[in-house]
């Protein structure tokens, strides 16, 4: 193989392929879960779409989680439109992924979960999302804030229960080692014997 055709130094194509595949699966999972969202009205939605985003946050950090959340929002609007693609809402979804990534990347504690869920629900979901809905639909901002209180409290409780259980399970199976494994152990041992 000539130098022109050889892969760049430092790039592990196998690792890159694994990372892109995992991010793609998490994005697809987010889209599928979004199809089972409970929407009692235009301003309230109860969903478990945070699960793939938190997994991406824990494994890949803010960039991975933001990518999963943003792509899932765009592709989800194309596949099953419940409204048009609205860039400020997509940016808000990306911001949620980034917040989870900042607090949960490679390490977590209940306090970190509390901060990340608190920021995403009590700030982003409570104040930022209603602002975009106000601009998009012309709904009364104060009414939007009041109608979202049940969603925020329910989602905050769900996240504070589900995220620690999920992250404990990921720690137990040592997901970081599983994802970042360069080559199978058997292949390395076979080379040593030669």
C-alpha positions as CSV (number, residue, x, y, z in Angstrom):
1,X,0.0,0.0,0.0
2,X,1.4,3.4,-1.0
3,X,1.7,6.2,1.4
4,X,-1.0,8.1,-0.5
5,X,-3.5,5.4,0.1
6,X,-2.6,4.5,3.7
7,X,-4.9,5.6,6.5
8,X,-3.8,8.7,8.4
9,X,-1.6,8.0,11.5
10,X,-3.5,7.8,14.7
11,X,-6.8,6.9,13.1
12,X,-8.1,3.5,14.1
13,X,-10.6,2.7,11.4
14,X,-12.0,-0.2,13.3
15,X,-12.6,2.0,16.4
16,X,-14.1,4.8,14.3
17,X,-16.5,2.3,12.7
18,X,-17.5,1.0,16.1
19,X,-18.1,4.5,17.4
20,X,-20.2,5.6,14.4
21,X,-22.2,2.3,14.5
22,X,-23.0,2.8,18.2
23,X,-24.0,6.4,17.6
24,X,-26.2,5.3,14.7
25,X,-27.9,2.6,16.8
26,X,-28.5,5.1,19.7
27,X,-29.9,7.6,17.2
28,X,-32.2,5.0,15.7
29,X,-33.2,3.8,19.2
30,X,-34.1,7.4,20.1
31,X,-36.3,7.7,17.0
32,X,-38.1,4.5,17.8
33,X,-38.7,5.4,21.5
34,X,-40.0,8.8,20.3
35,X,-42.8,7.0,18.4
36,X,-44.2,5.9,21.8
37,X,-44.2,9.4,23.3
38,X,-47.4,10.3,25.2
39,X,-48.7,13.7,24.1
40,X,-51.8,14.8,26.0
41,X,-51.5,18.3,24.3
42,X,-49.1,20.3,22.1
43,X,-47.1,21.6,25.1
44,X,-46.7,18.3,27.1
45,X,-44.9,15.2,26.1
46,X,-43.8,12.2,28.3
47,X,-41.0,10.2,26.7
48,X,-38.1,8.0,27.4
49,X,-36.0,9.4,24.5
50,X,-33.5,10.6,27.1
51,X,-32.2,7.0,27.6
52,X,-30.2,6.7,24.3
53,X,-29.0,10.3,24.8
54,X,-27.7,9.5,28.3
55,X,-26.0,6.4,27.0
56,X,-24.3,8.5,24.3
57,X,-23.4,11.1,27.0
58,X,-21.8,8.5,29.3
59,X,-19.8,6.8,26.5
60,X,-19.0,9.7,24.1
61,X,-19.5,12.9,26.1
62,X,-21.2,16.1,25.0
63,X,-20.4,15.8,21.3
64,X,-21.8,12.3,21.0
65,X,-24.9,13.0,23.1
66,X,-25.6,16.3,21.3
67,X,-25.2,14.5,17.9
68,X,-27.6,11.7,18.9
69,X,-30.2,14.1,20.2
70,X,-30.0,16.5,17.2
71,X,-30.0,13.8,14.5
72,X,-32.9,12.0,16.3
73,X,-34.9,15.2,16.3
74,X,-34.3,15.9,12.6
75,X,-34.8,12.3,11.4
76,X,-37.8,11.8,13.7
77,X,-39.5,14.9,12.2
78,X,-38.9,13.5,8.7
79,X,-40.1,9.9,9.5
80,X,-43.1,10.7,11.7
81,X,-43.9,14.4,11.4
82,X,-45.7,15.7,14.5
83,X,-44.7,19.2,13.3
84,X,-42.1,20.8,11.1
85,X,-38.4,20.7,11.6
86,X,-37.8,23.8,13.7
87,X,-34.1,24.6,14.2
88,X,-34.4,26.3,17.6
89,X,-36.1,23.1,19.0
90,X,-33.3,21.0,17.4
91,X,-30.7,23.2,19.0
92,X,-32.5,22.8,22.3
93,X,-32.4,19.0,21.9
94,X,-28.7,19.2,21.2
95,X,-28.2,21.4,24.3
96,X,-29.9,18.7,26.4
97,X,-27.4,16.1,25.0
98,X,-24.5,18.4,25.8
99,X,-25.7,19.0,29.4
100,X,-26.0,15.2,30.0
101,X,-22.5,14.8,28.4
102,X,-20.9,17.5,30.5
103,X,-22.1,15.9,33.8
104,X,-22.1,12.2,32.9
105,X,-19.2,11.5,30.6
106,X,-17.2,8.5,31.8
107,X,-18.2,9.0,35.5
108,X,-21.4,9.7,37.3
109,X,-22.8,10.1,40.8
110,X,-26.4,10.7,42.0
111,X,-25.4,14.4,42.4
112,X,-24.3,14.6,38.8
113,X,-27.5,12.9,37.6
114,X,-29.5,15.4,39.8
115,X,-27.7,18.4,38.2
116,X,-28.0,17.1,34.7
117,X,-31.7,16.2,35.0
118,X,-32.4,19.4,37.0
119,X,-30.9,21.6,34.3
120,X,-32.5,19.8,31.4
121,X,-36.0,19.7,33.0
122,X,-36.1,22.8,35.3
123,X,-34.3,25.2,33.0
124,X,-34.4,23.9,29.4
125,X,-37.8,22.1,29.4
126,X,-39.4,24.6,31.7
127,X,-38.2,27.9,30.1
128,X,-36.4,27.4,26.8
129,X,-38.8,25.0,25.1
130,X,-41.9,27.1,25.9
131,X,-40.2,30.1,24.5
132,X,-39.7,28.3,21.1
133,X,-43.4,27.0,21.2
134,X,-44.5,30.6,21.9
135,X,-42.6,31.8,18.8
136,X,-43.7,28.8,16.7
137,X,-47.4,28.6,17.6
138,X,-48.1,32.0,19.2
139,X,-49.3,30.4,22.4
140,X,-49.4,32.3,25.6
141,X,-45.9,31.9,27.3
142,X,-47.3,32.0,30.9
143,X,-49.9,29.3,30.0
144,X,-47.2,27.2,28.4
145,X,-45.1,27.4,31.5
146,X,-48.0,26.4,33.7
147,X,-49.2,23.5,31.5
148,X,-45.6,22.1,31.4
149,X,-45.3,21.8,35.2
150,X,-46.8,18.3,35.3
151,X,-44.5,17.1,32.5
152,X,-41.4,18.6,34.1
153,X,-42.1,17.0,37.5
154,X,-43.0,13.6,35.9
155,X,-39.9,13.6,33.7
156,X,-37.6,14.7,36.5
157,X,-38.8,11.9,38.7
158,X,-38.5,9.3,35.8
159,X,-35.0,10.5,35.0
160,X,-33.8,10.5,38.6
161,X,-35.0,6.8,38.9
162,X,-34.0,5.5,35.4
163,X,-30.6,7.1,34.8
164,X,-28.8,5.8,38.0
165,X,-30.2,2.3,37.4
166,X,-29.1,2.4,33.8
167,X,-25.6,3.8,34.6
168,X,-25.0,1.2,37.3
169,X,-25.9,-1.5,34.8
170,X,-23.5,0.1,32.3
171,X,-20.7,0.1,34.9
172,X,-21.4,-3.5,35.8
173,X,-20.9,-4.6,32.2
174,X,-18.0,-2.2,31.8
175,X,-19.4,-0.6,28.7
176,X,-16.4,1.8,28.2
177,X,-14.0,-1.2,27.9
178,X,-16.4,-3.0,25.7
179,X,-16.8,-0.1,23.3
180,X,-13.1,0.9,23.2
181,X,-11.6,-2.6,22.8
182,X,-9.1,-2.3,20.0
183,X,-8.8,-5.9,19.1
184,X,-10.3,-9.1,20.5
185,X,-8.1,-10.6,23.3
186,X,-7.8,-13.9,21.4
187,X,-6.3,-12.2,18.4
188,X,-3.6,-10.4,20.6
189,X,-2.7,-13.7,22.3
190,X,-2.4,-15.5,19.0
191,X,0.1,-12.9,17.7
192,X,2.2,-13.2,20.9
193,X,2.5,-17.0,20.4
194,X,3.8,-16.5,16.9
